[in-house]
Amino acid sequence: MRPINRIVIHCSATKETQQYEPAQMLRDHKARGFATYGYHYYIRRTGAIIPLRPEAEPGAHAKGYNAHSIGICYEGGLSAFGKAKDTRTDPQKEALRELVEALKRKYSGCSVVGHRDLSPDLDGDGIIEPQEWVKMCPCFNVKAEFR
């Protein structure tokens, strides 16, 4: 088994008014050159947790961090107008919390971060600030929620 030191949370960057089916994600990921899904898990608006990629296999979700991380994506992340927004439903929040807790038990000592938290620290102050984010994903403060 590969060592896991990080759980990375993503959003699918789809509008809260649209569904994003796993089959569409697979087509999109293959179009980007991935062999299969980039994420290990996908959480639908209903709270359903869909396993996508085996945990033993490195993901394709956070360049430079895939070798030792698990990628979780939730459906949504954009308002009806296409702006970054925490669109998670209550069932999604609960499913995410349960999945993260299970993974932290399985891979003790791993950190939980949002994709945006892996942006470069452009000013070198040791803090990834909003103006340094490459992406808004996952559109909520993961570190605060999963302390």
N, C-alpha and C positions, 0 to 999 in steps of 0.2 A: 504494500500500500504506500502511496506517495505521502509525504508529510504535508499536513494542512496547517497553515498558520493564519489564515484570513478567510473571512466570509465577506463577499462583496455583493451588495444589494444594488439592483438596477431597476429601472422602469422600462417598459416597452416603447415609451414615447409615442403613445397613441392617445387620441382624444377620448375624454371620458364618455363621449357619445358613441364611440365605435368599439366593436369587438375586434380582438386580434387573436385569431385562432392559432393553435400550435402548428397546424399545417402551413399557414401563411408565414409564420416565423421560420419554419424549416426552409421554405422556398427562399425567403429573404436571406437567411444565413448561407445557404448554398450559393446564392447569387453573389455573395461577398467572398466566396472562395472557401468557406468552411466545409468540412466533410459532413457535418451534421449540425445539430443545435450548438450554439456557443455556450449556453447556460446549462447548469446541472438541474435546476428546478424552475418551474414557472407557476405563478400563483394567479389564478383567474379571479375575476371580480366576485364570483360566488364563494371564494375561499378554497376552491379545489386546488390541491397541490399536484402538479403534473411533473413527474420525474422525466427529464429529457436526456441527459448525458450521464453515464455512470460516474460516480464520484472518484473511482480509481483512475479515470482518464482526465488529464488536464483540460480545462475549458478553453474557450476562445471568446472571452468577455471583457478582459481588462489587460491590455497589452503590457507586458513586463511583469505581470502578477499572476498569470494563469497557472504556472507550474505548481504552486503551493496554495491555491485558493479554490473555494467553492463559489460558483456564481448562481445567484438567485435573482430572478426577474419577476416583477409583478406587472399585470396588465394595466395600462394607463400611464399617467404621469403628465398629461396635458389637459388643459381646460377645453371646453367646446370650441374655443377660439384659437386653440393651438399654442397657448402660453403654458409655461411650466407651472404645475399645480399638484399638490398632494391629493390625488384623486382616489386613494385607497378606500375601499369600502370597509365597514366593520369586520365582515368575514375575512377580507384580505389581511387586515391588521392582525387578527387573531391567528390566522394560518401562518403568517410570516413570523410572528412571535413564537409559535409552537415549533416551527421548522428550525428557526435559529437556535432555540433552546436545545433541541435534540442534537443539532450539529455541534453545538458548543460542548455538550456532554461527550459526544463521540470524539471530538478533536479538542481536547482540553487545552486551554491557553491561547486559543486563536482569537484574533480581534474581529470585530464586525465594523465594516466601513461601507459608505456609499461610494459608488463609482466616482463621483465628483471629488471625493476625499483623496483620490489617487492622482489628482492633477499635480503638475509641478509647482513647487514652492518658488515662484518667480522672484520674489524679493528676498529670499533666503532667511526669513525670520523664524522658520520652524513651524509656521501656521499656514495651512491652506485656506486662504480667505476667498470670499465670494468672487472678487474681481479676478482671481487666479483660476477659477474653475474652467476647465475645458468644456465640460457639459454640466447642465443643471441636474442631471440624473443622479439620484432617484427622486428629486423634488421634495425631499423632507430631510431633516437632520438625523441621520442614522446614528451617529455617535451619541447624541443626547438620548435617543429612544432606547438604545441597547447598551447603556452604561452598565 
